[in-house]
Amino acid sequence: MKGPEEAEGGAYTEINITPLVDVALVLLVIFMVTATYIVAESISVDLPKAATGENVVTTLAITIDGKGDIYVDDVKTALPDLGRKVATAHAGNKEVRAVIAADRGIDYGLFVRVVDTVRAAGVDKFAMNVAEEDIVR
């Protein structure tokens, strides 16, 4: 007597998706493990600490180092050129997000000018990069 999955002549009538699911899960695990090791080189800044930080998808990285130099995607940029570069990124992708990382020792006025320049260029989705702080309760 033949099982329910076999038709006459020995052919399977149902598709077995178990191997497909196994391959998909293995690829997912490989992706998750390797994604944590993909690290972009960045400018070293002493980030301020905050307890309520969250992960943000970065498409435009703006960094202000301790000397007040501004970098857009690791390329040194003068403040007057920042608006042009951000506007170009916004023209290419209307949903562009900017993450601003600033050294804790910089002039607050410079930080405000950078944020103002980013917003004036049309990017209204931005975040401030902070280091995670341990909360003692």
N, C-alpha and C positions, 0 to 999 in steps of 0.2 A: 504494500500500500504506500502511495506517495504522500509526502507532507503537503500542507496547504500552500506552501510557497512554490511548489513545482507544478507545472502544467504537463499536459501530455507531451511526451518526447523529451522530457528532462530539462526544459527551459524554465528559468525563473520568471514569475509573473510580477514580482514586486522588486523594487530597487532597494538595495541595501545601502543606506546612507551612513552607516557607522564609520567606514573608512574616511569619508569626506569630512565628517565631524571631527574625527581624530586629527586629520591633517590641519583643519582650521584651528583647532585648539592648540596644536603644537606651534603653528605660525603665530598665534596670538601671544603665547607665552614667550616665544623668542623675541617678538616685537617689544613686549613689556620689559623684558630684561635688558635688551640692548638700548632701549630708549632712555634709560636712566644713566647710561654711560656716554651719551652724546652730549658733550659739553662745549659750548662756544667759548672761545677766548674772549676775555673782556678786560676792560680797564679796571685796575684795582682802586676801589673806593672804600672808605670806611662808612658803611651805611648806618644810619640811625636804626635803633631797635624799636619794634612795635609788637604788641601782643596779638593784634588782630589782622595781621597780614594774610593775604591769600594768593594763590597762584593765578597768574594772568597770562593769556596767550599773547606773546610779544610778536609784533610784526615790524615795529620801529623802535629801536633801542636808542635812547638818548641818555648820555652819561655826562655828569659834571664832576671833574676830579677835584682834588684838594687845592689845586692851583687856580681853579676857575676855568680851566680849559673845557670846551664842550666837544663831545664826540657824538656823531650820528652813525650807528652801526659800526662802531670802532674806527671811524674816520674822523680825524680832527676837523672841526668846523668852526668858523667864526660866527658870532651871534647874528650878524646881518645875513649870512648865508643860510642860517638854520631855517628860517621861514620858507625859503625857496625849496630846500630839500624836503621839508615836511609837506609843502604844497604839492610837490612832484609825487611823493608817495601817496598822498590823498587822491590825486588825480588818477593814479593807477588803480587804487582800491578805495572806494568810498567808505568801506568798513574798517579802514586801517586803525590799529590801536597803537598807542605810544606808551612805553614804560620809561619813566624818568628816574634814573638812579643818580643821586647827588651825595657827595661826600658831606658828612655832618659838619665839617668845618667851613663850608663855603658861606659867602654872603647871602643872606636870605633874599635880598633884592635881586640878585642874579637868578636865583631859583624862580622867583615870581616872573621875571622877564622871560625866562625860557618857557614857563607854562603859558604865559600870555602869547608868546610867539607861536607856540604849538596850536593854541585855540584859534588864533587869528588866521592860521593857515588852513583851518577847516577841520582839524582833528579834535573832536569833542569827547572821544573815548580814550582816556589816558589814565595811567596809574602811577603811583610813586613806589619805587622799589625800596623795600626795607629788609633788614635782617630780623629773623625771628628772635623774640625775647622770651626767656623762660619766666613764667609767672609763678611766684611763690604765694600760695594761698594758705 
